[in-house]
């Protein structure tokens, strides 16, 4: 969730980042809510201080045998003022949290602007596109022809958007996973392999921004768990509610996990075959992320050549022709299976990786607003997934 202190100090930069996301500027609206919230807090604190002062005066007056009726009346009046101020501060705090928690991250300055794929910028190309003397088949036709990719059998058991991989394809998927894990957990890669839980609770999904914004794209069980949409969720929560010593940073974790997404509203050309499945294994290419502001990493920085080789080497070693694109903000993935935790200057460490009580309250309120009919798959049993 965005830090309101950053918005106070950098309103123009915040609105510029939203503009790259093709969103309207919001800094002035958010700061107005924050201003009223802080004013309500200040009024409550002033009333509380005055009440304490009057209480001391009442104690002194009683000790001297003086009348205290007028002072008691003042205290009673302040009690009502204090309760009203606290209620207003809590309401505004919840409103501000609700507005902030659904906003996407701000893209970096070098992310190109654009509203569709024409805004993407090609950075690097490896190999050349192959030209076949015949009409090539897609993965569905090839997989079903060998009997090693079976959508029909999966549909009988689980419904649409599931697949059985058999024989060589199952072995290929396992081999690719092993190759990537070995590469990124090597001395050169520097990541620690983790085998995390696939079910998490509300605060874990909320802490990494999946909730409440992407609640409808996730699967929810009837006993309070969410199936992970990406390994980033459990990996990041390894340090939830933990204050990390800067000398221990960066922390680098990687995992190969099944991921689960309802893909609510997805339809059309991108849903054929193994694209946009409800369940799929996931890994992402390794990459280093420098600290904001260009601060030096705690370990010796990789040269540009080595960093590029680390990121793209796996594809080149497998002779996979590909392009590297600087994608427009709408295409920026929120899914990182290779996770690197670094301290970001200006980010309050005590809130950066934890879900506070007020935030959890806002989450509960949001899920209540969704209601049973909209809460993602909360009341569906096995075999009742939507097609």
Secondary structure, 3 states (H helix, E strand, C coil): CCCHHHHHHCHHHHHHHHHHCCCCCCHHHHHHHHHHHHHHHHHHHHHHHHHHHHHHHHHHHHHHCCCCHHHHHHHHHHHHHHHHHHHHHHHHHHHHHHHHHCCCCCCCCCCCCCCCHHHCEEEEEECCCCCCCCCCCCHHHHHHHHCCEEHHHHHHHHCCCCCEECHHHHHHHHHHHHHHHHHHCCCCCCCEECCCCCEECHHHHHHCCCCCCCHHHCCECCCCCEECCCCHHHHHHHHCCCCCCHHHCCEEEECCEEEECCCCCCCCHHHCCCCCCCEEEECCCCCCCCCHHHCCCCCCCCCHHHHHHHHHHHHHHCCCCEEEEECCHHHCCCCCCEEEECCCCCCCHHHHCCCCHHHHHHHHHHHHHHHHHHCCCCCCCCCCCCC
